[in-house]
Amino acid sequence: MGDQPENLFPSLTPSAVQARWRVPTEFPACPDEFTDDALMLYASRLSFGTIFARNQFATSLVVHHQLRDDDLVVLTRFTGEAIKDWAVAHVSILDGDFLHRSEGTFYSLQGAMKHFCELTGETFGESIDDYC
């Protein structure tokens, strides 16, 4: 991320803020308040097919998630028609709020999985998204 602070945007979820994610978004599984095990609680509320995020333009469903150290990485798929069907988000704690950072949208599951794996410390081969 570098030394530059990210611009934060308001969320429709009171306990959340957003980075690289301008449209105010609701995160239904996000806990209402920060606790010592907040990210573990958040992760426990995510399962395949549940709503991770929704706003006036899109709804994304959980495909996979992984808790790693003080981070939660979530792979999602958009419902309905989308140019890029897949997305990856990174959730961490910032000043007692859940910081939801968009890590990008992807044309293919392979591209999304590759980025997901990079964030979680796993390895993954090449995908078409490397070239688009």
Secondary structure, 3 states (H helix, E strand, C coil): CCCCCCCEEECCCCCEEEECCCCCCECCCCCCCCCCCHHHHHHHCCCCCCEEEECCCCEEEEEEEEEECCEEEEEEEECCCCCCCEEEEEEEEECCEEEEEEEEEECCHHHHHHHHHHHHCCCCCCCHHHCC
